[in-house]
Amino acid sequence: MMWVALVGFCSGIISGMGIGGGTILIPALLFFTDITQQQAQGVNLIYFIPTAITALITHQKKGTLDWKTAKPLAIMGLAGAAAGAFLAVSLKSEVLRKIFGGFLFLMGLSEIFKKKKEKKHAER
């Protein structure tokens, strides 16, 4: 359980930065516990509520929230969350794990190429 607590703390830091703590939390839960992909994603959603509220309050105090942009995203996000949750519980755990792994892989590639592009741009 010590590993789970440490993962929770590290995921909280990443979540507070707005990066997405689930990218650490979900794989760690799958590695350190014997829960399914759906259960790990469910834990992530429960975990997200208090961490998001804390980060939201902090960002609001610092004036870094753009409510005009956030409102339509949040409204459509609710619809997307319902569709995604329905899909997640409908899929086999193995399939969902592969989809999640593919997503993480694509995000990693995106970051690698973004960094190279930023570096090229900075050299000019």
C-alpha positions in Angstrom: 0.0 0.0 0.0 3.0 2.3 0.4 3.5 2.3 -3.3 -0.1 3.2 -3.9 0.1 6.2 -1.5 3.3 7.4 -3.2 1.7 7.1 -6.6 -1.3 9.0 -5.3 1.0 11.8 -4.2 3.0 12.0 -7.4 -0.3 11.8 -9.5 -1.6 14.7 -7.4 1.4 16.8 -8.3 0.9 16.1 -12.0 -2.9 16.7 -11.7 -2.4 20.0 -9.9 -0.2 21.1 -12.8 -3.0 20.3 -15.2 -1.0 17.6 -17.0 -3.2 14.6 -16.2 -2.4 12.5 -13.2 -4.3 9.5 -14.7 -1.4 8.9 -17.0 0.6 7.9 -14.0 -2.2 6.7 -11.7 -3.8 4.2 -14.0 -0.7 2.3 -15.1 0.6 2.3 -11.5 -2.6 0.9 -10.2 -2.5 -1.9 -12.8 1.1 -2.6 -11.9 0.9 -2.5 -8.1 -2.6 -3.9 -7.5 -4.7 -6.7 -9.0 -7.6 -4.5 -10.2 -9.0 -4.4 -13.7 -8.5 -1.6 -16.3 -12.1 -0.5 -15.7 -11.6 -0.4 -11.9 -8.3 1.5 -12.3 -10.1 4.1 -14.5 -12.9 4.3 -12.0 -10.5 4.9 -9.1 -8.9 7.6 -11.3 -12.2 9.3 -11.7 -12.9 9.2 -8.0 -9.3 10.4 -7.3 -9.8 13.2 -9.9 -12.7 15.0 -8.1 -10.8 16.3 -5.0 -7.6 16.9 -6.8 -9.4 18.8 -9.5 -11.3 20.9 -7.0 -8.0 21.7 -5.1 -6.2 22.7 -8.3 -9.2 24.7 -9.6 -9.3 26.7 -6.4 -5.6 27.4 -6.6 -5.7 28.4 -10.3 -8.8 30.6 -9.6 -6.9 32.4 -6.8 -4.0 33.0 -9.2 -6.3 34.2 -12.0 -5.2 31.6 -14.5 -8.7 30.4 -15.4 -10.5 31.4 -18.6 -14.1 30.7 -17.8 -15.3 31.8 -21.2 -13.3 29.0 -22.8 -13.9 26.5 -20.1 -17.7 26.6 -20.0 -18.4 25.1 -23.4 -15.6 22.6 -23.0 -17.0 21.5 -19.7 -20.6 21.1 -21.1 -19.4 19.0 -24.1 -17.0 17.2 -21.8 -20.0 16.0 -19.7 -21.5 14.5 -22.8 -18.2 12.9 -23.8 -17.7 11.5 -20.3 -21.0 9.8 -20.4 -20.3 8.3 -23.8 -16.7 7.3 -22.8 -17.9 5.7 -19.5 -20.5 3.7 -21.3 -17.9 2.5 -23.8 -15.4 1.7 -21.1 -17.7 -0.5 -19.1 -18.9 -2.2 -22.3 -15.4 -3.3 -23.5 -13.3 -6.2 -22.2 -10.6 -5.1 -19.8 -7.9 -6.3 -22.2 -9.2 -4.3 -25.1 -9.6 -1.2 -22.9 -6.0 -1.6 -21.6 -4.8 -1.7 -25.2 -6.7 1.4 -26.2 -5.3 3.2 -23.1 -1.8 2.0 -23.9 -2.1 3.2 -27.5 -3.3 6.5 -26.3 -0.3 6.9 -24.0 2.0 5.8 -26.8 0.5 8.4 -29.2 0.8 11.1 -26.6 4.4 10.2 -26.0 5.2 10.4 -29.7 3.4 13.8 -29.8 5.5 15.1 -27.0 8.7 13.8 -28.6 8.0 15.5 -31.9 6.7 18.6 -30.3 10.0 19.0 -28.4 12.0 18.5 -31.5 9.9 21.1 -33.3 10.2 23.6 -30.4 14.0 23.0 -30.4 14.2 23.7 -34.1 12.1 26.8 -33.8 14.3 28.1 -30.9 17.5 27.6 -32.9 16.3 30.0 -35.6 
